[in-house]
């Protein structure tokens, strides 16, 4: 999702191990452009937490305001 919104991956490196280290050590950053809402940045932060036990679960993801929809409103 980050890559779709920003056109690049959140972390980069020249080798797999360096990428691993960058993911573990570099904080998640968001470019100023393209401008994205605080709500989507918040969701991305929850989705890209390093420790899987702390990461947003799939059920939680589908309950997030940006993804959840009210079928009655659509009708």
N, CA, C and O atoms as CSV, one atom per row, in Angstrom:
chain,resi,resn,atom,element,x,y,z
A,1,UNK,N,N,0.829,-1.179,0.000
A,1,UNK,CA,C,0.000,0.000,0.000
A,1,UNK,C,C,0.880,1.252,0.000
A,1,UNK,O,O,0.588,2.223,-0.698
A,2,UNK,N,N,1.961,1.221,0.789
A,2,UNK,CA,C,2.885,2.357,0.820
A,2,UNK,C,C,3.414,2.629,-0.589
A,2,UNK,O,O,3.443,3.772,-1.046
A,3,UNK,N,N,3.821,1.587,-1.249
A,3,UNK,CA,C,4.389,1.736,-2.597
A,3,UNK,C,C,3.352,2.268,-3.592
A,3,UNK,O,O,3.690,3.065,-4.467
A,4,UNK,N,N,2.122,1.843,-3.468
A,4,UNK,CA,C,1.066,2.361,-4.342
A,4,UNK,C,C,0.845,3.852,-4.118
A,4,UNK,O,O,0.601,4.595,-5.069
A,5,UNK,N,N,0.929,4.290,-2.870
A,5,UNK,CA,C,0.668,5.690,-2.551
A,5,UNK,C,C,1.844,6.619,-2.815
A,5,UNK,O,O,1.650,7.793,-3.129
A,6,UNK,N,N,3.073,6.098,-2.687
A,6,UNK,CA,C,4.262,6.941,-2.804
A,6,UNK,C,C,5.144,6.615,-4.007
A,6,UNK,O,O,6.064,7.370,-4.322
A,7,UNK,N,N,4.875,5.512,-4.673
A,7,UNK,CA,C,5.655,5.166,-5.851
A,7,UNK,C,C,7.036,4.613,-5.567
A,7,UNK,O,O,7.882,4.548,-6.458
A,8,UNK,N,N,7.264,4.214,-4.322
A,8,UNK,CA,C,8.550,3.613,-3.923
A,8,UNK,C,C,8.326,2.796,-2.667
A,8,UNK,O,O,7.295,2.925,-2.005
A,9,UNK,N,N,9.283,1.964,-2.345
A,9,UNK,CA,C,9.175,1.174,-1.123
A,9,UNK,C,C,9.564,2.039,0.077
A,9,UNK,O,O,10.292,3.019,-0.083
A,10,UNK,N,N,9.094,1.693,1.266
A,10,UNK,CA,C,9.409,2.516,2.431
A,10,UNK,C,C,10.886,2.465,2.839
A,10,UNK,O,O,11.401,3.423,3.415
A,11,UNK,N,N,11.552,1.380,2.550
A,11,UNK,CA,C,12.976,1.239,2.845
A,11,UNK,C,C,13.685,0.699,1.606
A,11,UNK,O,O,13.105,-0.074,0.843
A,12,UNK,N,N,14.916,1.098,1.409
A,12,UNK,CA,C,15.695,0.620,0.274
A,12,UNK,C,C,17.094,0.200,0.740
A,12,UNK,O,O,17.543,0.572,1.825
A,13,UNK,N,N,17.759,-0.569,-0.095
A,13,UNK,CA,C,19.135,-1.001,0.168
A,13,UNK,C,C,19.664,-1.680,-1.080
A,13,UNK,O,O,18.911,-2.000,-2.000
A,14,UNK,N,N,20.968,-1.893,-1.099
A,14,UNK,CA,C,21.619,-2.549,-2.231
A,14,UNK,C,C,21.741,-4.059,-2.064
A,14,UNK,O,O,22.084,-4.767,-3.011
A,15,UNK,N,N,21.460,-4.549,-0.861
A,15,UNK,CA,C,21.583,-5.986,-0.591
A,15,UNK,C,C,20.509,-6.393,0.410
A,15,UNK,O,O,20.077,-5.572,1.220
A,16,UNK,N,N,20.076,-7.638,0.363
A,16,UNK,CA,C,19.005,-8.090,1.261
A,16,UNK,C,C,19.299,-7.865,2.750
A,16,UNK,O,O,18.423,-7.430,3.497
A,17,UNK,N,N,20.522,-8.160,3.173
A,17,UNK,CA,C,20.827,-7.984,4.594
A,17,UNK,C,C,20.797,-6.509,4.982
A,17,UNK,O,O,20.341,-6.165,6.072
A,18,UNK,N,N,21.271,-5.651,4.112
A,18,UNK,CA,C,21.230,-4.212,4.393
A,18,UNK,C,C,19.787,-3.726,4.463
A,18,UNK,O,O,19.456,-2.875,5.289
A,19,UNK,N,N,18.931,-4.262,3.606
A,19,UNK,CA,C,17.509,-3.914,3.655
A,19,UNK,C,C,16.918,-4.323,4.994
A,19,UNK,O,O,16.179,-3.558,5.614
A,20,UNK,N,N,17.241,-5.517,5.433
A,20,UNK,CA,C,16.797,-5.993,6.744
A,20,UNK,C,C,17.221,-5.028,7.849
A,20,UNK,O,O,16.416,-4.666,8.707
A,21,UNK,N,N,18.476,-4.618,7.824
A,21,UNK,CA,C,18.981,-3.680,8.836
A,21,UNK,C,C,18.275,-2.335,8.744
A,21,UNK,O,O,17.939,-1.741,9.769
A,22,UNK,N,N,18.047,-1.852,7.537
A,22,UNK,CA,C,17.368,-0.571,7.361
A,22,UNK,C,C,15.947,-0.622,7.913
A,22,UNK,O,O,15.489,0.319,8.561
A,23,UNK,N,N,15.262,-1.720,7.653
A,23,UNK,CA,C,13.897,-1.877,8.162
A,23,UNK,C,C,13.907,-1.879,9.686
A,23,UNK,O,O,13.047,-1.260,10.314
A,24,UNK,N,N,14.865,-2.563,10.277
A,24,UNK,CA,C,14.944,-2.654,11.735
A,24,UNK,C,C,15.348,-1.332,12.385
A,24,UNK,O,O,14.912,-1.035,13.497
A,25,UNK,N,N,16.192,-0.518,11.695
A,25,UNK,CA,C,16.799,0.649,12.351
A,25,UNK,C,C,16.247,1.992,11.890
A,25,UNK,O,O,16.223,2.943,12.671
A,26,UNK,N,N,15.807,2.089,10.654
A,26,UNK,CA,C,15.355,3.384,10.142
A,26,UNK,C,C,13.873,3.574,10.413
A,26,UNK,O,O,13.068,2.687,10.130
A,27,UNK,N,N,13.511,4.726,10.958
A,27,UNK,CA,C,12.085,4.968,11.179
A,27,UNK,C,C,11.347,5.136,9.855
A,27,UNK,O,O,11.924,5.550,8.849
A,28,UNK,N,N,10.088,4.811,9.880
A,28,UNK,CA,C,9.248,4.980,8.698
A,28,UNK,C,C,9.084,6.472,8.434
A,28,UNK,O,O,8.744,7.232,9.341
A,29,UNK,N,N,9.324,6.887,7.206
A,29,UNK,CA,C,9.200,8.297,6.841
A,29,UNK,C,C,8.241,8.434,5.666
A,29,UNK,O,O,8.059,7.512,4.871
A,30,UNK,N,N,7.639,9.604,5.583
A,30,UNK,CA,C,6.713,9.914,4.502
A,30,UNK,C,C,7.191,11.164,3.782
A,30,UNK,O,O,7.448,12.188,4.416
A,31,UNK,N,N,7.312,11.087,2.464
A,31,UNK,CA,C,7.683,12.254,1.682
A,31,UNK,C,C,6.570,13.294,1.757
A,31,UNK,O,O,5.400,12.953,1.929
A,32,UNK,N,N,6.944,14.551,1.629
A,32,UNK,CA,C,5.955,15.630,1.645
A,32,UNK,C,C,5.059,15.569,0.406
A,32,UNK,O,O,3.883,15.929,0.455
A,33,UNK,N,N,5.631,15.112,-0.690
A,33,UNK,CA,C,4.855,14.989,-1.934
A,33,UNK,C,C,4.994,13.572,-2.445
A,33,UNK,O,O,6.104,13.041,-2.458
A,34,UNK,N,N,3.940,12.955,-2.856
A,34,UNK,CA,C,2.590,13.500,-2.882
A,34,UNK,C,C,2.015,13.606,-1.472
A,34,UNK,O,O,2.283,12.765,-0.614
A,35,UNK,N,N,1.234,14.634,-1.249
A,35,UNK,CA,C,0.618,14.855,0.058
A,35,UNK,C,C,-0.387,13.744,0.344
A,35,UNK,O,O,-1.195,13.385,-0.513
A,36,UNK,N,N,-0.327,13.220,1.530
A,36,UNK,CA,C,-1.256,12.179,1.963
A,36,UNK,C,C,-1.825,12.580,3.323
A,36,UNK,O,O,-1.178,13.294,4.089
A,37,UNK,N,N,-3.012,12.126,3.608
A,37,UNK,CA,C,-3.682,12.484,4.863
A,37,UNK,C,C,-2.988,11.839,6.059
A,37,UNK,O,O,-2.288,10.835,5.928
A,38,UNK,N,N,-3.198,12.438,7.218
A,38,UNK,CA,C,-2.673,11.854,8.450
A,38,UNK,C,C,-3.316,10.501,8.714
A,38,UNK,O,O,-2.687,9.613,9.291
A,39,UNK,N,N,-4.567,10.341,8.295
A,39,UNK,CA,C,-5.267,9.073,8.508
A,39,UNK,C,C,-4.588,7.930,7.752
A,39,UNK,O,O,-4.424,6.842,8.305
A,40,UNK,N,N,-4.196,8.156,6.513
A,40,UNK,CA,C,-3.531,7.086,5.746
A,40,UNK,C,C,-2.133,6.829,6.292
A,40,UNK,O,O,-1.683,5.683,6.317
A,41,UNK,N,N,-1.443,7.871,6.727
A,41,UNK,CA,C,-0.119,7.685,7.322
A,41,UNK,C,C,-0.229,6.869,8.602
A,41,UNK,O,O,0.605,6.003,8.866
A,42,UNK,N,N,-1.250,7.143,9.390
A,42,UNK,CA,C,-1.478,6.393,10.617
A,42,UNK,C,C,-1.728,4.924,10.311
A,42,UNK,O,O,-1.184,4.046,10.981
A,43,UNK,N,N,-2.544,4.658,9.308
A,43,UNK,CA,C,-2.819,3.278,8.911
A,43,UNK,C,C,-1.537,2.587,8.434
A,43,UNK,O,O,-1.276,1.442,8.806
A,44,UNK,N,N,-0.752,3.264,7.628
A,44,UNK,CA,C,0.505,2.682,7.150
A,44,UNK,C,C,1.449,2.384,8.307
A,44,UNK,O,O,2.110,1.346,8.318
A,45,UNK,N,N,1.517,3.282,9.276
A,45,UNK,CA,C,2.366,3.027,10.452
A,45,UNK,C,C,1.932,1.751,11.168
A,45,UNK,O,O,2.769,0.952,11.590
A,46,UNK,N,N,0.630,1.566,11.302
A,46,UNK,CA,C,0.117,0.362,11.968
A,46,UNK,C,C,0.424,-0.896,11.160
A,46,UNK,O,O,0.692,-1.952,11.732
A,47,UNK,N,N,0.385,-0.785,9.840
A,47,UNK,CA,C,0.620,-1.936,8.979
A,47,UNK,C,C,2.100,-2.295,8.863
A,47,UNK,O,O,2.441,-3.445,8.586
A,48,UNK,N,N,2.979,-1.317,9.074
A,48,UNK,CA,C,4.402,-1.542,8.863
A,48,UNK,C,C,5.205,-1.633,10.158
A,48,UNK,O,O,6.413,-1.400,10.159
A,49,UNK,N,N,4.542,-1.967,11.248
A,49,UNK,CA,C,5.238,-2.213,12.514
A,49,UNK,C,C,6.117,-3.442,12.328
A,49,UNK,O,O,5.681,-4.442,11.757
A,50,UNK,N,N,7.335,-3.370,12.801
A,50,UNK,CA,C,8.305,-4.455,12.586
A,50,UNK,C,C,7.881,-5.749,13.285
A,50,UNK,O,O,7.840,-6.807,12.657
A,51,UNK,N,N,7.570,-5.671,14.566
A,51,UNK,CA,C,7.205,-6.870,15.324
A,51,UNK,C,C,5.781,-7.288,14.970
A,51,UNK,O,O,4.840,-6.516,15.150
A,52,UNK,N,N,5.628,-8.497,14.473
A,52,UNK,CA,C,4.303,-8.937,14.032
A,52,UNK,C,C,3.278,-8.980,15.155
A,52,UNK,O,O,2.086,-8.799,14.906
A,53,UNK,N,N,3.717,-9.214,16.377
A,53,UNK,CA,C,2.779,-9.233,17.512
A,53,UNK,C,C,2.196,-7.846,17.770
A,53,UNK,O,O,1.116,-7.732,18.350
A,54,UNK,N,N,2.885,-6.801,17.354
A,54,UNK,CA,C,2.440,-5.420,17.563
A,54,UNK,C,C,1.762,-4.821,16.328
A,54,UNK,O,O,1.167,-3.745,16.395
A,55,UNK,N,N,1.862,-5.527,15.212
A,55,UNK,CA,C,1.333,-5.038,13.941
A,55,UNK,C,C,-0.188,-5.153,13.897
A,55,UNK,O,O,-0.778,-6.017,14.545
A,56,UNK,N,N,-0.796,-4.289,13.142
A,56,UNK,CA,C,-2.243,-4.301,12.912
A,56,UNK,C,C,-2.628,-5.650,12.302
A,56,UNK,O,O,-2.051,-6.079,11.303
A,57,UNK,N,N,-3.603,-6.303,12.911
A,57,UNK,CA,C,-4.057,-7.583,12.379
A,57,UNK,C,C,-4.970,-7.354,11.184
A,57,UNK,O,O,-5.448,-6.241,10.965
A,58,UNK,N,N,-5.206,-8.393,10.423
A,58,UNK,CA,C,-6.091,-8.286,9.266
A,58,UNK,C,C,-7.515,-7.897,9.684
A,58,UNK,O,O,-8.103,-7.018,9.054
A,59,UNK,N,N,-8.090,-8.515,10.721
A,59,UNK,CA,C,-9.420,-8.060,11.152
A,59,UNK,C,C,-9.429,-6.588,11.584
A,59,UNK,O,O,-10.372,-5.854,11.290
A,60,UNK,N,N,-8.358,-6.164,12.290
A,60,UNK,CA,C,-8.260,-4.757,12.695
A,60,UNK,C,C,-8.164,-3.849,11.475
A,60,UNK,O,O,-8.752,-2.767,11.448
A,61,UNK,N,N,-7.431,-4.289,10.484
A,61,UNK,CA,C,-7.281,-3.513,9.262
A,61,UNK,C,C,-8.641,-3.262,8.620
A,61,UNK,O,O,-8.934,-2.142,8.202
A,62,UNK,N,N,-9.464,-4.293,8.541
A,62,UNK,CA,C,-10.770,-4.150,7.915
A,62,UNK,C,C,-11.765,-3.368,8.770
A,62,UNK,O,O,-12.840,-2.998,8.297
A,63,UNK,N,N,-11.408,-3.119,10.016
A,63,UNK,CA,C,-12.244,-2.285,10.884
A,63,UNK,C,C,-11.789,-0.825,10.888
A,63,UNK,O,O,-12.470,0.031,11.452
A,64,UNK,N,N,-10.654,-0.534,10.269
A,64,UNK,CA,C,-10.141,0.838,10.232
A,64,UNK,C,C,-11.096,1.722,9.431
A,64,UNK,O,O,-11.663,1.287,8.429
A,65,UNK,N,N,-11.270,2.961,9.880
A,65,UNK,CA,C,-12.204,3.900,9.242
A,65,UNK,C,C,-11.952,4.093,7.755
A,65,UNK,O,O,-12.897,4.315,6.999
A,66,UNK,N,N,-10.712,4.014,7.324
A,66,UNK,CA,C,-10.408,4.217,5.903
A,66,UNK,C,C,-10.821,3.037,5.031
A,66,UNK,O,O,-10.999,3.189,3.822
A,67,UNK,N,N,-10.971,1.873,5.632
A,67,UNK,CA,C,-11.270,0.677,4.851
A,67,UNK,C,C,-12.685,0.184,5.085
A,67,UNK,O,O,-13.344,-0.288,4.159
A,68,UNK,N,N,-13.144,0.290,6.298
A,68,UNK,CA,C,-14.482,-0.182,6.639
A,68,UNK,C,C,-15.526,0.700,5.942
A,68,UNK,O,O,-15.379,1.918,5.847
A,69,UNK,N,N,-16.554,0.055,5.472
A,69,UNK,CA,C,-17.618,0.833,4.863
A,69,UNK,C,C,-18.957,0.359,5.416
A,69,UNK,O,O,-19.114,-0.778,5.860
A,70,UNK,N,N,-19.893,1.263,5.371
A,70,UNK,CA,C,-21.241,0.977,5.842
A,70,UNK,C,C,-22.108,0.664,4.627
A,70,UNK,O,O,-22.395,1.548,3.819
A,71,UNK,N,N,-22.516,-0.570,4.504
A,71,UNK,CA,C,-23.313,-0.986,3.337
A,71,UNK,C,C,-24.611,-0.192,3.233
A,71,UNK,O,O,-25.097,0.052,2.129
A,72,UNK,N,N,-25.165,0.204,4.348
A,72,UNK,CA,C,-26.398,0.982,4.330
A,72,UNK,C,C,-26.187,2.357,3.694
A,72,UNK,O,O,-27.070,2.864,3.002
A,73,UNK,N,N,-25.028,2.955,3.926
A,73,UNK,CA,C,-24.732,4.261,3.323
A,73,UNK,C,C,-24.569,4.141,1.820
A,73,UNK,O,O,-24.902,5.071,1.086
A,74,UNK,N,N,-24.066,3.016,1.356
A,74,UNK,CA,C,-23.853,2.820,-0.076
A,74,UNK,C,C,-25.190,2.679,-0.800
A,74,UNK,O,O,-25.337,3.136,-1.933
A,75,UNK,N,N,-26.155,2.053,-0.149
A,75,UNK,CA,C,-27.470,1.866,-0.753
A,75,UNK,C,C,-28.102,3.218,-0.957
A,75,UNK,O,O,-29.224,3.306,-1.457
